[in-house]
Amino acid sequence: MESQQKENKRFNKQRIFENNTSKNLFNKGIKYLAIALPLLFISPILITIGFKAINKDHNYLMLLLGCILTICTVILVIQGIRVILKALFAK
């Protein structure tokens, strides 16, 4: 009798995601943020290297690459947060 009550309590817990669509959206948002995480570290490093390259031999390639990666990182983080919020507050 007690084991059956414990089993019923375990199944009666409220689930965060009521359907698979919300769960898939949440996973997609986490993937966006996982891709953005290494870019959060790489982008400022490339910008710093780019500024040093400008002073040394007037090469703007690394600075341009760092700026483009920074913009991509911001877009990925915003998109990831939007998708996660969409999954959590879906009706």
C-alpha positions as CSV (number, residue, x, y, z in Angstrom):
1,M,0.0,0.0,0.0
2,E,2.8,2.5,0.9
3,S,4.8,1.7,-2.2
4,Q,1.7,2.4,-4.3
5,Q,1.2,5.8,-2.6
6,K,4.8,6.7,-3.2
7,E,4.5,5.8,-6.8
8,N,1.3,7.9,-7.2
9,K,3.1,10.9,-5.6
10,R,5.9,10.6,-8.0
11,F,3.6,10.6,-11.0
12,N,1.4,13.4,-9.7
13,K,4.2,15.9,-9.7
14,Q,3.7,18.9,-11.9
15,R,5.7,18.7,-15.1
16,I,7.5,21.8,-16.4
17,F,6.8,21.0,-20.0
18,E,3.3,19.8,-20.7
19,N,4.0,18.8,-24.3
20,N,7.0,17.8,-26.4
21,T,6.8,20.9,-28.5
22,S,7.7,23.1,-25.5
23,K,10.5,20.7,-24.5
24,N,11.9,20.7,-28.0
25,L,11.8,24.5,-28.1
26,F,13.6,24.6,-24.7
27,N,16.3,22.3,-26.0
28,K,16.7,24.4,-29.1
29,G,17.2,27.5,-26.9
30,I,19.8,25.8,-24.8
31,K,21.7,24.8,-28.0
32,Y,21.7,28.4,-29.1
33,L,23.2,29.4,-25.7
34,A,25.7,26.6,-25.8
35,I,26.9,27.8,-29.2
36,A,27.2,31.3,-27.9
37,L,29.2,30.4,-24.8
38,P,32.6,29.9,-26.5
39,L,32.0,32.9,-28.7
40,L,31.6,35.0,-25.6
41,F,35.3,34.2,-24.8
42,I,36.7,34.1,-28.3
43,S,35.2,37.4,-29.6
44,P,36.9,39.8,-27.1
45,I,40.2,38.0,-27.5
46,L,40.0,38.5,-31.3
47,I,39.2,42.1,-30.8
48,T,42.2,42.6,-28.6
49,I,44.5,40.8,-31.0
50,G,43.0,43.0,-33.8
51,F,43.8,46.2,-32.0
52,K,47.4,45.0,-31.5
53,A,47.6,44.0,-35.1
54,I,46.5,47.5,-36.2
55,N,49.3,49.1,-34.2
56,K,51.9,46.7,-35.5
57,D,51.2,46.3,-39.2
58,H,47.9,48.1,-40.0
59,N,46.0,44.8,-40.4
60,Y,42.3,45.1,-39.8
61,L,41.3,41.5,-40.5
62,M,41.3,40.2,-36.9
63,L,39.5,43.3,-35.6
64,L,36.8,42.9,-38.3
65,L,36.5,39.1,-37.5
66,G,36.2,39.9,-33.8
67,C,33.5,42.5,-34.3
68,I,31.5,40.2,-36.6
69,L,31.7,37.3,-34.0
70,T,30.6,39.7,-31.3
71,I,27.5,40.7,-33.2
72,C,26.8,37.0,-33.9
73,T,27.2,36.2,-30.2
74,V,24.7,38.9,-29.2
75,I,22.2,37.7,-31.8
76,L,22.6,34.0,-30.6
77,V,22.1,34.9,-27.0
78,I,19.0,37.0,-27.7
79,Q,17.6,34.3,-29.9
80,G,18.3,31.6,-27.3
81,I,16.6,33.5,-24.5
82,R,13.6,34.3,-26.8
83,V,13.2,30.6,-27.6
84,I,13.5,29.5,-24.0
85,L,10.9,32.1,-22.9
86,K,8.6,31.0,-25.7
87,A,8.9,27.4,-24.4
88,L,8.4,28.2,-20.8
89,F,5.4,30.5,-21.3
90,A,3.6,28.6,-24.1
91,K,-0.1,28.1,-23.6
